[in-house]
Amino acid sequence: MIQALPDESATRAFGARLASTSPKRGLVFLEGDLGAGKTTLVRAFLRALGHHGPVKSPTYTLVEPYEIGGRRILHCDLYRLADPEELEYLGLREDLDDATLALVEWPSQGAGWLPVPDLVLSLTPQGGGRRLALTAGSDVGRRWMARLLENPPENERLSG
């Protein structure tokens, strides 16, 4: 699925739509260069679920946990990860359980250690905005994408 996100407000709107269709648990990889809009999308996702506090990029802490409406959400940023094995020391494997939804920026830094994601969101610059490509990696991800495709808002351009 490909989507044009012409500006930051479109990125925020998509993050909110992603949240409104999200399952209770899942693993989402967010790919894209620095400044591609990954954290903007995650911030909108968390706000749409009801988080009212600050949303910090976990570049230095690697993981920021959130408890929202009885849900556990992890926002991970692996940009500064030196070795994927460090994820074991952080206890992330235990955190990726059936009760957690994890959004992982820079997943390539955890290659070989992270499980297969349910969704992969790839953001690339396009004009003054972004191009978003979504790929499902599991049945959970395919069902999630199907919910995203059902009755999209008129201002969103989706293609399968």
Summary of the structure (lengths in Angstrom):
residues: 160
radius of gyration: 14.7
end to end distance: 4.3
largest distance: 45.5
contacts: 483
relative contact order: 0.25
helix: 31%
strand: 29%
